[in-house]
């Protein structure tokens, strides 16, 4: 979701899972974001990127989240989404508030909803 709300040039890094062009569902991203970090990066690895904001999954150890915050780097911890509504509620709206880029976020959200409706119409 972050990739749909933030221009790739503003992203400090992506994890190796997203960077794997053979397995990812967003292969274009590897061309636009040059830094690749491990799936479970160390605090030092993250700090070296000098990010303005770090978005992490809920399975990242709490100690790592606390250590990143101790460096005065804002951290957003996302819970896994189980449904489309979860994605909307937990990711899109939270990111819109955090990024304060409402026009870009709304545009991205409209595109996402249009694509979702189009996909639903194609289902049997």
N, C-alpha and C positions, 0 to 999 in steps of 0.2 A: 504493500500500500504506500509506503514511503516513496517508492520510486515513481508513483503516479502523482505525488503532491509536491515533490521537490525536484528541481532541475538537477540532472546528473552532475553538472559542473559544481553544484553546491554540496555534493556528497563527498565526504573525505575518503570513504572506502566502502566496499561491499565484502561480504564473507565469501569464502571459497565455494560454497554451495551455489550461490548465485553466479559466481564467476565461471563455473563449469559450463561451457557453451553446449556441451553434448546433452546434459541432463536438465538444464534450466528451462523454464517456460518463458523466459525473457532473455534470449541470447543477445539481443542488441545492447544490453546494459554493459556487458564486458568491454565493449568498444569505447564507451563513454566515461567509465570510471576506472582509472588506472590502478588505484591501490586495492590490493586484495589482502584481507586478513583471515585468520583461521575462523572456523565456525564458533569456537569458544576462545576468543582472544584474551590474552592477559591484560591486566590493567595497564601495564607498561606499553603494550602494543597499541592500546586505545589512546592513551595519553600522548604518545608520540605523534599522533595525527592532529592534535590540537583542535578537537571538535568543539562546536558551539552547543551541540546537543547529541546525546547518545540514546538510541532506541535499542532496547534489548528484549529478548524473549524471557518469559517467566522462569525458564529453566536455568538461566545464568545464575551462578551461586550468589546469594545475598551479600556475601563478603566482597565479591567483585563489584557489585553495584554500590555498596557503601564506600569502597575504596575509590571508585570513580567520582562519587559525590564529594568525597573528602578533598579531591583535587579541584573543587568548585566547578565541576562540569555537570550540567543538568542531565539527569537520566530519566527516561520514560521506560517503564517496564510494561510490556504488553502480554496479556494472557492470550492463550491460543483461542482461535475462533472456531466454533463448531458449525455455525450456520451463516447464511448471507447476512442476516440481521446482526449477528455478532460482529461480523466484519465491519458493517456500517457503524454500529454503536461503539465498538471498542477501538477501532482503528481510525476510520475516516474522521469522525467527529472529534476525537481526541487530538489527532494530528492537526486538524484545522485550527483548533483552539491554541495548541502549542506553537504552531508555525506562524500564526497570525497572518496567513497568506490566504485570506478567505476567497478572493476572486479566483485565484489559481485552483484552490481546493474545490470550490463550487463547480468550476468548469470540469475538473477531473471527475468529480462525483457525478455530474450530469452524463459525461461520457460513459462512466462505469455503469450507471443505471440503464442507459440506452443499450449498451452492449449486453447487459444482463437480460433485458426484455427481449432483445433480438434472439439471444440464445434460447430463452425459454420457449419462444414461438417455434423454434426448429425442433424441439423435443416432441417425441410421439405422444 
